[in-house]
């Protein structure tokens, strides 16, 4: 017969894992001096957004749609793609450092949880 143990230990473990991940992001931000975007986002954003809007509007126009609304939507989608690309590119240094630090702390929390459940007896 199996016993039910409830969700409390699992929720506590999940809270520990989430806390370790957030601590890793915080540590990475502290180690890099607080700056997430290198170079500053305002300086790097205009050219790729304009290129994305142009490509989106021209792509919609070349597909045969002659309505102004659909061309505007294509330009807006191109703007969003360009902005997302700039965001990913300028934050790549912070993102990689935060991912490595978070992964290291989450793995340490997982190892600690496993050792609690499976104690090693050398005696």
C-alpha positions in Angstrom: 0.0 0.0 0.0 1.4 3.4 -1.0 1.3 6.3 1.3 0.5 9.8 0.0 2.9 12.4 1.3 1.3 15.6 -0.1 2.7 18.4 -2.2 4.4 20.4 0.5 7.9 18.8 0.1 7.7 19.2 -3.7 6.6 22.8 -3.5 9.4 23.6 -1.1 11.9 22.0 -3.5 10.5 23.9 -6.4 10.7 27.1 -4.4 14.4 26.3 -3.7 15.1 25.7 -7.4 13.4 28.9 -8.4 15.3 30.8 -5.7 18.6 29.4 -6.9 17.8 30.5 -10.4 16.9 34.0 -9.4 20.0 34.2 -7.2 22.1 33.3 -10.2 20.6 36.1 -12.3 21.1 38.5 -9.4 24.7 37.5 -8.9 25.4 37.8 -12.7 23.9 41.3 -12.7 26.0 42.3 -9.7 29.2 40.8 -11.2 28.7 42.7 -14.5 28.1 46.0 -12.7 24.4 46.2 -13.1 24.4 46.8 -16.9 22.4 44.4 -18.9 22.7 45.9 -22.4 26.1 46.6 -23.9 26.2 48.9 -25.9 23.3 51.0 -24.4 20.0 49.9 -26.0 19.0 53.4 -27.1 22.1 53.8 -29.3 21.8 50.4 -31.0 18.0 50.2 -31.6 17.1 52.5 -34.5 18.9 51.0 -37.5 17.7 47.4 -37.1 14.2 48.5 -36.3 14.1 50.6 -39.4 15.5 47.8 -41.5 13.0 45.4 -40.0 10.1 47.7 -40.8 11.2 48.2 -44.3 11.7 44.5 -44.9 8.3 43.7 -43.4 6.5 46.4 -45.4 8.2 45.4 -48.7 7.7 41.7 -48.0 3.9 42.3 -47.5 3.8 44.4 -50.6 5.6 41.8 -52.7 3.3 39.1 -51.7 0.5 40.8 -53.6 -1.4 42.6 -50.9 -2.1 46.1 -51.9 -4.0 47.2 -48.9 -2.5 49.9 -46.7 -3.5 48.1 -43.5 -1.8 44.9 -44.4 1.4 46.7 -45.4 1.3 48.6 -42.1 0.9 45.4 -40.2 3.9 43.9 -42.1 5.9 46.9 -41.2 4.9 46.6 -37.6 5.8 42.9 -37.5 9.2 43.8 -39.1 9.7 46.4 -36.3 9.1 43.9 -33.6 11.4 41.3 -35.2 14.1 44.0 -35.5 13.7 45.1 -31.9 13.8 41.5 -30.7 17.0 40.9 -32.6 18.6 44.0 -31.1 17.4 43.0 -27.6 18.9 39.6 -28.0 22.2 40.8 -29.5 22.9 43.6 -27.0 22.1 41.5 -24.0 24.0 38.3 -25.1 26.9 38.8 -22.7 24.7 39.2 -19.7 22.3 36.4 -20.7 25.1 33.9 -21.2 26.7 34.8 -17.8 23.3 34.7 -16.0 22.5 31.4 -17.6 25.8 29.8 -16.5 25.6 31.2 -13.0 21.9 30.1 -12.6 22.6 26.7 -13.9 25.5 26.2 -11.5 23.3 27.3 -8.5 20.4 25.2 -9.6 22.6 22.1 -10.0 24.0 22.7 -6.5 20.5 22.9 -5.1 19.6 19.7 -6.9 22.7 17.9 -5.6 21.9 19.0 -2.1 18.3 17.7 -2.4 19.5 14.4 -3.7 22.0 14.0 -0.9 19.3 14.7 1.6 17.1 12.0 0.1 20.1 9.5 -0.3 22.5 10.0 2.5 26.0 8.5 2.1 27.1 6.3 5.0 30.8 5.6 5.1 30.7 3.7 8.4 
